[in-house]
C-alpha cells in the first residue's frame, strides 16, 4: 500500500450497514471500517480476539453478563470465544482489526436477519 487512507472518505464511500469494508492489511490482519445501526446477532470468534474502535456515534457491546458502552474514540477488545452482540440505537461507524479470514458473524446459531450478510470484508 503506497497511498494514505482517510477514514472519513472510506466511510463516505458506502452506505450499507453491517457490511465491513477492508481498507488495509497489516501482516495477516485486515483493517476494516463499518457502519452499524440496530442490532447484530449473538456470535463468537473461536480463534481470535476482535478489536472495535468507535469512530462516530455510540455502540453497545452486549456480553452475556453485561453491556459495554462505547463512544467515539473508545476501543474495546472482545476476547476470543466470548459471545457478543454489537448494537447502536442511533447508528455509528467503527474500525475493526481482525485476521483476514475472519467472518463478521463468527460462529452463531441465530438465523441472520435480512440486514446482515456473512462476509470477511469487502475491499473498497
Secondary structure, DSSP 8 states (H G I E B T S, - for coil): --S---HHHHHHT---BT--EEEEEETTEEEEEEEEEEE---BB-TT--EEEEEEEEEEEEEESS-EEEEETT-EEEE-TT--EEEEEEEEEEEEEEEETT--TT-B--S---TT----S-EE-
